[in-house]
Amino acid sequence: MEIFRNTGKFSQKPDKASLKAQILKGTVILAAAGLITRVLGLYNRVFLANVIGAGALGVYQLIFPVFMVCHAICCSGIETALSRLTAAYSGQGCHGNIRRLVKLSVALSLFAAAVLAAGVFFLAEPISVYILKEPECAGCLKVMAPVILFSAVHSCVFGYFYGMKQTAVPASSQLIEQICRVSAIYILSLTVFSGNTAGAVLAVCGMAAGDVLSCIYTLGAYKLHVRRMNRHEAPEGSPAAAYAVLFRQLMHDALPLTVNRLSLTMLSGIESILIPAMMKLYYTAGGTAMEIYGIVTGMAMPFVMFPTTITNALASLLMPAVAEAAGRRDFKQVNRAVSVSVHYCLLIGIAGMSIFVLYGSGLGMVFFGNALAGEFLSVLAFLCPFMYMSATLTGVLNGLGQTRMTLLHNVICVGLRIGFIVVCVPKTGVLGYLWGLMAGSIALCGLHFFRIAQISGIRLNPVRSILAPLAAALAGGYCSMGIYRYMMNGLSLPLIITIAVACMSFAVIYMLCLYLMRALNR
């Protein structure tokens, strides 16, 4: 397309120090906001589990496939396309076209969101009965329907800020959304839903409050940013484009992205719907199936996914760096970036796996008062190295321009998990689902790893990246378990303090051992 034509402005090599500082600053902002958001989200899950119970938490989780499909249709492709076009036009100094693109994107997303929201609201009962196989979801879907509109708007604004390399607004918006969600749920539980009458609708009301206020904040931030840009705006570097031209450019990028995202989202949605349906074939009581589904997806998984805040930030740092190096055909730099990121993801993954294996049962009891949540947390711990690494490898593949290959790998792995759900869950219960998660995570990492190795190669030292952290984990586990047993038997302290001290002692010993074995320097 015309806007991507190379000019003298783009032929100059960017200043490495300033580029690295810009990327690092954005990543730190996203990581810090993501960490706080995860902590608040974890608190929210604990609070919800105690207020509405595991069964209602499972019902709440079940509406997300519908929400994600609607989001994929109305704004996921448009958000990414807007981000790319914003970056391109910003490089040419054509800010008028950027503003027209934002208006066009919001209008298109809002129109699609309005149609989908109306469909979800008026068809809530058929969707709940015939698709989700859970009639209790109908009320939740009706409350969720308007959220699709607000989510579409602030997603488009996110695309603008990402394209302008302004990560502070999306990061702070996510933080505001989570704070409003947690606050709304807490207030509603004491007022409207007091007297233990709360169900899954309470969680959806909190979700709606968070999205509405986040949308208002992002729109206000966009208006202020545009006003500042107008005061300091230089003359446009290219003529103003007509809306018809901008529409064609937007759709050129957005349509294939939407189709790809929708395909993967629908597969993931089918997976989420099949899990409780297949569990009901094993656990004859439907309430038991929903309770176990709520424990796995609403309690155990958020704990396991907590360290992904760091790996996701690393992935956001890697993608532009890899894309820049690949554009220069500097695959040696790509190789080094990938190798270093995989090494540190393995260090984080092995540490997370060790902590959850050793103290998963205690964490489940402390935070949820549920022994089953602790058992699932200990089993899911073995996913940690693969789940944390897959996010980084996905970012690398996208940076290399391998978006179709990323989609193919994800489709294969989701299909593998669905196969386990259909074949194994009716015979073995939740254990079959956990086997499917393990098989899918390993397959995704393997496929990503093999493809990246084909393009740029990966230098991985098994001693420093695998054996050293495993040895450090054994040393840290042995010492921390000794401290844990001593505190449990000899000191009358709350369990949460005992586990916290044990986990911190593990982390200190783990890092010290890695330092002594020179595994921290890659």
N, C-alpha and C positions, 0 to 999 in steps of 0.2 A: 504494500500500500504506500501511497505517496508520503504519508507522515513518517514512515520509517526509512526514507531514503537517506543514505549517509551523506553528511555535509562536513565541511571543515570543522564545524563546532564539535562534531562527534568523533572526528578522527584523532583529536588530541587525547593523549593518554591521561586518565584522571590521576590526581595526586594520591598516591597510595596511602600516605599517612591520614589525610583528611577522609578518604573513602573508608578506611578501616575504622577510624574514630566514629564516623557517622553510623556505620553498620553496628559497631559495638554499642554505641549509645542507644540506638533503637532496640537492640536485643536486650540490653540491661533493663530498659523501661518496660518492655513486654514481659520479661522474666519476672521482674519485681511485682508488676501488677498481677501477672498470672499466679504467682506464689500466694499473694494475699487473697486473690479470688478463690484459689483452691482451698485455702484454710477456711474461708467463710463458707464455701460450698460444703466442705467436710462437716463443719459445725451444723450447717443446715440439714444435711443428711441424718446426722445423729439426732437432731431435734425432731425432725419429721418421723424418724423411726420410732421415737418414744411417744409421739403425739398421735400419729395415725396408724402405726403398726406396719409390719412387714407386708401384709396382704394389700393394704391400700397403697403402699409404696410401689408394689408391683403393678397395680393398676395405673399409677402415675407414669411409671416407666413405659407402659404399653402404648401411651398416646404419642410418644416421640417419633415412631416411624411415620405417622401421618403428618406431624409437623415438619419433619425433615424432608419428606417428599414435596410438600408445598413450598418449603424454602428453596429446594433445589430447582423447582420449576420457575418460581417468580423472581429469584434474585441471585442465586449462586453464580451462574455464568455471567450475568450482567455485572456483578461486583468485580469479578476478576478482569473482565474485558474493560470496564471503566478504569480500573487501576492501571492497566497497561497503556491505554490510550491517554490517560492523564499524564503518565510519566513521559510519553512520547511528545505530546503537545507542550508540556512544561519545558522540556529540553529546547523547544523551538521558541519559547517565550510567548506562545499563543494561548493566553489565559482566557480569552473570550470563548474560544472553542471548548475549553475545559468546563466552563460554567454552563454552556449549552448542553454539553454531554451529561453533566450531572442532572440538569432538569429533565432531559430526555430519559435518562436511566431511571430516575425516581418515578416519572410518569408511567413508564412501561411496567416497572415492578409493582407499582401501586394498582394498576389496572388488573394485572394477573393475580395479585394478592387478593383484591376485592372479590374476584370471581371464585377463587379457591376458598376464601373465608366463608363466603355465602354457601358454597357447596358443603363445606364441613359442618357449618351450623345447622343447615336444614336436613342434612343426611346423617346427622350424628348417630341416630339410633340404628339405621341399617349398617353403617360402618362398624359400629360397636358389636352388633350381633353377628353379621355375616363375614366381616373381614378380621376384626380383632378377636372375635369369639369371646368377648367379655362385655355383657350388657352394662356393667357399672361404668364403662368408659364414656358413655353418652354424655353425661353431665360435664365431664372434664373436657370433652371435645368442644362443647358449646362455649365454655369459658375460654378455651384456647383459641377459637376461631379468630377473634379480633386481633390477637397477638400477631398473627401472620402479617397484618398490615404494617404494624410498627416495626416488626423485625425486618421487613423488606426495605423500609425507608432507611433505617440506620445501617443496614448492610451496604446499601449504595453509597452512603456518606463515608463508611469505612473504606470502600474502594477508592474514593477520591483522596482520602488522607494517606492511604498506603501508596498511591501513585505519586503523591507529593513528598513521600518519604517523611511524613509527620506521624510517628507512631504514638505520640503522647495522647492524642485524643482517643483513638481506639482503645488504648490500654486503660485510660482513666474511665472511659465509658463502660468497659467491661466491669471495672471495679465498682462503679456507681450502680450498675445493674444488679450485681450480686448483693451489695449492701441493701438496696431497696427490696430485693427479693427476700432476704433474710429478715429484715425489719417488718415487712408486710406480713410474712407468715407468723412471726412472733406476736404482732399486734392482733391479727385476726384470730389467732388461737386463744387469746385472752378475752376477746370481745364477741365477735360474730359466731365463732365456732367454739365457744367455751362449753364446759360441761361434757367434755369427751365426745362431742358430736362431730368432730372433724373427720373428714375422709380425704380421698385423693384430691377433691376439689380445692381444699386448702392449699395444697402445693401448687396447683395450676393458677390460683389467684395470686400467689406470690410471684410466679413466673410472669404473669400479665403485668403486675405492678412494676417489676424490674425492667421489662421491655419498654413500657410506655415512658418511664422517666429517662431511660437510656436514649430513647429516640428523641425526646425533647432536648436533652443535653447535646447530642451530636448535631442536631439541626442548628442549635444556638452557636455551637463551636464553629460550624461551617460558615454561618453568616458572619461571625466575627473575623474568621480567617480570610474570607473573600473581601471584606471591608478593608482589612490591612493590606491585602494584595493590591486593591484598587489604588490605595494611597501611594504605594511604591512601585506601581506597575510600569515597566518599560514599554515602548511601542511594540506592537505585536510583530512577531518574526515571520508570519505568513498570513495571507488573507483569511477573513472570517469564512468558515465553511457553513453551508446551508444545512438545515436540520435533516434534509433527505440524505445528504452525504454522510453526516455524522451517524444517522440511523443505520445506513449500510455498513459503515465501519464498525459500529457497535455490534450489530448482528453477525458480522463476519467472524468476530471472536466469540461472541456470547453463545450462539446456537450450538456449535460443537462442544463447548465447555458445559453447557446445560445438559445436553444429551449424555455426555460422559458422566457428569455428576449424578444425574437422575437415574441412570442405569445402576450405578453403584449404590445409590441411596435406596432404590427400590429393592435391590437384593438384600441390603442390610435390614430394610424394613420387613421383608419376608422372613428373614432370620429371626428378628425380634418377635414377630407374631407367632412363628412356629414353635419357639422355645416353650412358652407356657402351654400351647395346645398339645405338644408332644408329651410334656410333663404330666398332663392330665390323664394320658393313657397309662402312665406308670403309677402315678399317685392317684388312686381312685377318687379321692376327695379333691374337688376343684380348688377349695380354699387352701389346701396344703400346697398344691402346685404353685398358686400365685404367691403364697408366703415364701416359698423357697426361691422363686424367681425374683421377688423383691429383695431377699437377703443377698443373693448373688450380685444382681445388677445395681441395687441401690445402696448396699452396705459394703460388701467386700471389694467390688471393682473400683469405687472411688479411692479407696486406700491404695490399691495396687497402682492406680494411674497417677497418684499424687506426684511422684518424682518426674513425670513427663513434663512438668513445668520447665525443668532444666533442659531436657532433651528437645522439647519443642522450640525453646529459645535458641538452642544450638542449631536446630534445623533452619530457623529463620535467618540466622547468621550465615549459614553455609550456602543457601540457595543463591543469593546474589553474588557471593564470592566465586562459587563454582561456575555460574553463568558468565561472569566476567572473564575468568580464566579460560573457559571453553571457547568463548568468542575470540580469544587471542590464539586459540589452538595450543594453549599451554597446558597440556595434559599431565605434565610432571607436577604442576601446581595443584591440579585437580586431584591427582593421586595422593599427594601429601595431605590435602585438606580432608579427603575421605578417610584416609588411614588414621589420622589423628582423631577425627570425630568418632569413628568406630571404636578406637581404643578407649576413649573416655566414656562412651556409652556402655561398654562392657564393664568398666570399673564401677559405674553407677548401678548397672543392672545386677551385678554380682553382689554388691553391698545391699541393695534393696531386697533381693531374693533371700539373702542370709537373715536379714532382720525380720522379714515376714515369716520365714520358716521357724525361727527361734521364738518369736514373740507374737505371732499372728493370733494364737488362741487368746492370749492375755489382752491384746488390743481389741479383739471382738467383744470380750466381756466388759472391758473398761468403757468403751465408747458406745456400744449398742446394748450391753447386757444380754448378749445373745451368743451362746456357745457355738451354734452352727455357723454364724458369721465368722468366728475365729477359725473354725475348721476350714471353711472355704478360702479364707485369706491365706492360710498356710499352704493350701494346694495351689492357689493362683500365683503364689510367690515364684514358682518355677517359670512363669511366663515373663518375668521382669526383664531379663537380658534381651529377649527377643522383641518384646513390645517397645522397649526404650530405643533399641537400635533401629527398628523399622521406621520410626518417625524421621530419624536423621537420614536414613538411606532414601526415603521417599523424597525428602527435600533435595538431596543430591541429584536424584534422577530428574526431578522437575527442573533443577538448575541446568542440567545437561540437555533440556528440551525433550525429554523422554516421557511426556505426559501420557501418551497413548499406551506406552509400555507399563507405566505405573497403574493405569486403569485396568489393563489386562491382568496384571499380577494380583491386584485387589479383587477382581472378579473371580479369578481362579481360587483364591483363598477363601472368599466368602462362600463360594460354591462348595468348597471342601467342608467348611463348617456346617453348612446346611445339610450336606450329606450325613455328617455325624449326628446332627439333630434328628433327622428323619429316621435313620437306621438304628442308632444307638440309644437315644434318649428314651423311646418307648420300652426298651429292654433293661436299661441300667439307670434310668433317672438322670439326675443332674450330673452324675459322673460322666455320662456320654457327652454332655455339653462341654464339660471341662476338657475332655479329651479332644473335642473338636477345636476348642480355643487354642490348645497347645499345638495341634497339627497345623492349624491355619497360621499361627504366628511364626512357627519354624519355616513353613513353606514360603511365607511372604519375605522373611529375611533372606532365605536362600535364593529366591528368584531375583530380588533386588541386588543382592551381593554379586551374583553371577553376571547380571547385566552390566553393572558398574565395572566389574573386573574386565569384561570384554572391551569396554570403551576406554578406560583410563588405567586399569590395574589397581590393585589394593595391596599395600605392603602391611602385613599383619604379623607381628612377632608373637607366636603362641606363648612363649615364656612370660613376656611382660604383660600381655593383654589378657591371658587366660589363667595360666598356672600361678603367676604371682598374686593376682587378686584372690584366687581360690585359696592359696596358702594364707594370705592375709585375713581372709574371711574365717578360716578355721581357727587361726590364732585369736582373732577378735571374738569369735563365738565362744571359744573355750573360756577365755578370761571373763567375758561379760556374763556368761551363764553362771560362773562361780560367784560373781558379785550379786547376780540376781537371786541365787539360792541362799546366799548369806543374808541378804536383806529380807527375803521372805521368811526365813526361819529364825533369824536373830533379832530383827527389828520390826516393830509394829508400825509400819508405814502404809499409807494408802497404796493400792496396787498401781495406780497411774504413776506415782512418784517412783516406785520400784522399777517399772518398765522404762520410764524416761531415763533414769540413771543408767540402767543396763544398756539401752540403745546408744546413749551418748558415750559410754565407755567402749562399746563396740566400734563406734565411728572413730574415736581417737586412736584406738589400737590399730584399726584397719588402715587409717591414713599413715600412721607411723611406720607400719610394716611396709606399705607401698613405697614410702619415702626411702626406707633403708634398702629396699630391693630395686630402687631407681625405676620404679614403674610409673611414677607420676610424670616423669620427663619423657615425652614421646618425640 
